[in-house]
Amino acid sequence: MSTYTTAKFHSIFVVLTLSLLMLPFGGAQAKSEKEIDASVDVALERFKKDVKGADDYLKGAKGVLVMPNVKKAGFVVGAQWGEGALRVGNKSVGYYKMDAGSVGFQAGYQEANIVFLFLTQDALNSFRASKGWTAGIEGGITVVDASFGGTLDTLKAKDSIVAFVIGKEGLMAGWSAKGTKFTKLGK
């Protein structure tokens, strides 16, 4: 490796590492419920616009957890975080934060809206009763591409919770729900 290439790599590594250290991992002040609800409304409108059959999915769900503007960043060590609201019957019934960490080949930054549909009452009850629900441990989630053209019955056959990742901005490969922890905000 040439001296120029090595120096360039080290410069990029230092900038990305410093950027990650400045990210608000849990230390940022939580948004107000009003701010979260406004962001959730925008994310749901985007969901309805971008996903074919979104209204049917929303009507068929027992509950909908909307995590707008989820941030994901990483350079070997990565993290994702966000705040959102659980809605039942079109009304916010709880506010949650999500956090996840990972180690492996990764680099970049991305923001996206994530809409989780609880397709069964049992799945919704389990989520709401938990003090700190972790995807992939307490419940399986099917992650669905926004261009999915299937039906709600098709989704129910896979898992009792499905997640749509929409409105991606930035560059980072993939999104996995496994290991993502959801914790209720406030009381």
Helices and strands as residue ranges (DSSP letters): H 3-21, H 33-50, H 54-60, E 63-88, E 91-118, H 121-129, E 133-134, E 142-145, H 152-158, E 161-171, E 181-184
